Amino acid sequence: MTPKEASLKAREICLLAPVVPVLVVSDASKARSLAEALVQGGLPALEVTLRTPAALAAIEEMAKVEGGVVGAGTLLTPEDVAAACNAGARFGVSPGATDRLLDACEDADLPLLPGAATATEAMRLLERGYSVQKFFPAEASGGAPALKAIGAPLPQISFCPTGGITLKNAPAYLGLGNTLCVGGSWVAPSDMVRDGDWKGIEKLAREASALAR
């Protein structure tokens, strides 16, 4: 998969809904119910971060949910890419980008949202062919005003800002011309997941899926 093809596929995934849930799953036995609640609530693209021992098993379970498109976040190494693909991930997300990671995703035909926080990083990815990127960490990097400023000289790049995004500040990002969607963890609070409050999570998903962009 070429970077251009990867970005086209990443754009399709980002346009499925205004919010991509960023999920840290500690108990794989809850993964399928969690995915079903989020998909039912209108958020089909799901990012499971590779930050827990249960993450890969969670991706395997979520990949079984009809209507869902599960991806792996926090991809750092080629080994992460291989493990994510074997688990059934259909896209990848990384906090930054290295040549080894980009090579691995391209070789594995895994669409990637590579992370960038500065104009230089964004330009380097664009030079390689990635026109759809993750703006991370969004709030710590200046928030929506910073992303708007980056977009002025680089209108050919579209972003999925992630990091500190909430229901309250999401509209500021979604109102920008260079934002396709946002990534956020608020739609799946850890206490709700722990308690199996799937109806509550579905309600949060519906609220998020209704955000304008």
C-alpha positions as CSV (number, residue, x, y, z in Angstrom):
1,M,0.0,0.0,0.0
2,T,1.4,3.4,-1.0
3,P,1.2,6.4,1.3
4,K,-1.3,7.9,-1.0
5,E,-3.5,4.8,-0.9
6,A,-3.1,4.7,2.9
7,S,-4.3,8.3,3.2
8,L,-7.3,7.7,1.0
9,K,-8.3,4.7,3.1
10,A,-7.6,6.7,6.3
11,R,-9.8,9.5,5.1
12,E,-12.7,7.1,4.4
13,I,-12.4,5.8,8.0
14,C,-12.2,9.2,9.5
15,L,-15.3,10.3,7.7
16,L,-17.4,7.4,9.1
17,A,-18.2,9.5,12.2
18,P,-17.1,12.8,13.8
19,V,-15.4,10.9,16.7
20,V,-13.1,8.0,16.8
21,P,-13.2,6.4,20.3
22,V,-9.7,6.0,21.8
23,L,-9.9,2.9,23.9
24,V,-7.6,1.6,26.6
25,V,-9.0,-1.9,27.3
26,S,-7.8,-3.8,30.3
27,D,-10.3,-6.7,30.2
28,A,-10.7,-8.4,26.8
29,S,-13.9,-10.1,28.0
30,K,-15.6,-6.7,27.8
31,A,-14.3,-5.7,24.4
32,R,-17.0,-7.1,22.2
33,S,-19.9,-5.5,24.3
34,L,-18.0,-2.2,24.4
35,A,-17.6,-2.2,20.6
36,E,-21.2,-3.1,20.1
37,A,-22.3,-0.2,22.3
38,L,-20.1,2.3,20.5
39,V,-21.1,1.0,17.0
40,Q,-24.8,1.0,18.0
41,G,-24.4,4.6,19.1
42,G,-23.1,5.6,15.7
43,L,-19.3,5.4,16.2
44,P,-18.1,2.6,14.0
45,A,-14.3,3.4,13.8
46,L,-12.6,2.2,17.0
47,E,-9.0,2.7,18.1
48,V,-7.7,0.2,20.6
49,T,-4.4,1.5,22.0
50,L,-1.7,-1.1,22.5
51,R,-1.1,0.0,26.1
52,T,-2.4,-3.0,28.0
53,P,-1.7,-6.8,27.8
54,A,-5.4,-7.2,26.8
55,A,-5.2,-4.9,23.8
56,L,-4.6,-7.5,21.0
57,A,-7.2,-9.8,22.4
58,A,-9.6,-6.9,22.6
59,I,-9.0,-6.1,18.9
60,E,-9.7,-9.7,18.0
61,E,-13.0,-9.6,19.8
62,M,-14.0,-6.2,18.4
63,A,-13.2,-7.3,14.9
64,K,-16.1,-9.7,15.1
65,V,-18.6,-6.9,15.6
66,E,-20.7,-6.2,12.6
67,G,-20.5,-2.6,11.3
68,G,-17.3,-1.9,13.3
69,V,-13.9,-0.9,11.9
70,V,-11.3,-1.6,14.6
71,G,-7.8,-0.2,14.5
72,A,-4.8,-0.4,16.7
73,G,-3.4,2.7,18.3
74,T,0.0,3.5,19.8
75,L,1.9,1.7,17.0
76,L,5.5,2.2,17.7
77,T,7.5,-0.6,16.0
78,P,7.2,-3.0,13.0
79,E,6.5,-5.7,15.6
80,D,3.5,-3.7,16.8
81,V,2.2,-3.5,13.2
82,A,2.6,-7.3,12.7
83,A,0.8,-8.1,15.9
84,A,-2.0,-5.6,15.2
85,C,-2.6,-7.0,11.7
86,N,-2.6,-10.6,13.1
87,A,-5.3,-9.5,15.6
88,G,-7.5,-8.2,12.9
89,A,-6.8,-4.4,12.9
90,R,-8.0,-2.7,9.8
91,F,-6.1,0.6,10.4
92,G,-3.3,1.9,12.6
93,V,-2.6,5.1,14.5
94,S,0.7,6.3,15.9
95,P,1.7,9.1,18.2
96,G,4.5,10.1,15.8
97,A,6.2,8.6,12.8
98,T,9.5,6.9,12.0
99,D,10.6,5.5,8.7
100,R,10.7,2.0,10.1
101,L,7.1,2.3,11.2
102,L,5.9,3.8,8.0
103,D,7.7,1.1,6.0
104,A,6.1,-1.6,8.1
105,C,2.6,-0.3,7.6
106,E,3.1,0.1,3.9
107,D,4.5,-3.4,3.6
108,A,1.5,-4.8,5.6
109,D,-1.1,-2.8,3.6
110,L,-2.2,-1.3,6.9
111,P,-3.7,2.3,6.5
112,L,-2.0,4.5,9.0
113,L,-2.8,7.8,10.7
114,P,0.7,9.0,11.5
115,G,1.1,11.5,14.3
116,A,2.5,15.0,13.8
117,A,2.6,18.0,16.2
118,T,4.5,20.6,14.2
119,A,4.5,22.0,10.7
120,T,7.9,20.4,10.0
121,E,6.6,16.9,11.0
122,A,3.4,17.4,9.0
123,M,5.4,18.6,5.9
124,R,7.8,15.6,6.2
125,L,4.8,13.2,6.2
126,L,3.2,15.0,3.3
127,E,6.5,14.8,1.3
128,R,6.3,11.0,1.7
129,G,2.6,11.0,0.6
130,Y,0.6,11.1,3.8
131,S,-2.1,13.8,3.4
132,V,-4.2,12.5,6.3
133,Q,-2.5,12.7,9.7
134,K,-3.1,12.6,13.4
135,F,-2.5,15.9,15.2
136,F,-1.1,14.8,18.6
137,P,-1.1,15.8,21.4
138,A,-3.8,18.3,20.3
139,E,-4.5,20.3,23.4
140,A,-0.9,20.3,24.7
141,S,0.3,21.4,21.2
142,G,-1.9,24.6,21.2
143,G,-5.4,23.1,20.6
144,A,-7.7,24.2,17.8
145,P,-6.0,27.6,17.3
146,A,-2.7,25.8,16.6
147,L,-4.3,23.3,14.2
148,K,-6.0,26.2,12.4
149,A,-2.7,28.0,12.0
150,I,-0.9,24.9,10.7
151,G,-3.8,24.5,8.2
152,A,-3.3,27.9,6.6
153,P,0.0,27.2,4.8
154,L,-0.7,23.4,4.5
155,P,-4.3,23.2,3.3
156,Q,-3.6,19.9,1.5
157,I,-3.3,18.0,4.8
158,S,-6.3,16.8,6.8
159,F,-6.1,15.8,10.4
160,C,-7.7,13.8,13.2
161,P,-6.7,15.7,16.3
162,T,-6.3,13.6,19.5
163,G,-5.1,14.2,23.0
164,G,-7.2,16.1,25.5
165,I,-10.3,16.2,23.3
166,T,-13.6,16.4,25.1
167,L,-17.3,16.8,24.2
168,K,-16.9,20.4,25.2
169,N,-13.9,21.3,23.0
170,A,-14.5,18.9,20.1
171,P,-16.7,21.4,18.2
172,A,-13.8,23.9,18.0
173,Y,-11.8,21.3,16.2
174,L,-14.6,19.9,14.1
175,G,-15.4,23.4,12.9
176,L,-12.0,23.6,11.2
177,G,-11.7,23.0,7.5
178,N,-8.6,20.7,7.9
179,T,-10.3,18.4,10.6
180,L,-12.0,15.2,9.4
181,C,-12.8,13.9,12.9
182,V,-11.5,13.9,16.4
183,G,-10.2,11.1,18.6
184,G,-11.4,11.0,22.2
185,S,-11.7,8.7,25.2
186,W,-14.6,10.4,26.9
187,V,-17.1,8.2,25.1
188,A,-16.0,5.1,27.0
189,P,-15.2,6.1,30.6
190,S,-13.2,3.5,32.5
191,D,-15.8,3.3,35.3
192,M,-18.6,2.6,32.8
193,V,-16.6,0.0,31.0
194,R,-15.7,-1.6,34.4
195,D,-19.4,-1.7,35.4
196,G,-20.6,-2.9,32.0
197,D,-22.8,0.2,31.6
198,W,-23.2,-0.4,27.8
199,K,-26.4,1.6,27.6
200,G,-24.6,4.6,29.2
201,I,-21.8,4.2,26.7
202,E,-24.2,3.9,23.8
203,K,-25.8,7.2,24.9
204,L,-22.4,8.9,25.0
205,A,-21.7,7.6,21.6
206,R,-25.0,8.9,20.2
207,E,-24.2,12.3,21.7
208,A,-20.7,12.3,20.0
209,S,-22.0,11.0,16.7
210,A,-24.4,13.9,16.5
211,L,-21.6,16.5,16.6
212,A,-21.5,18.8,13.6
213,R,-18.5,19.0,11.3
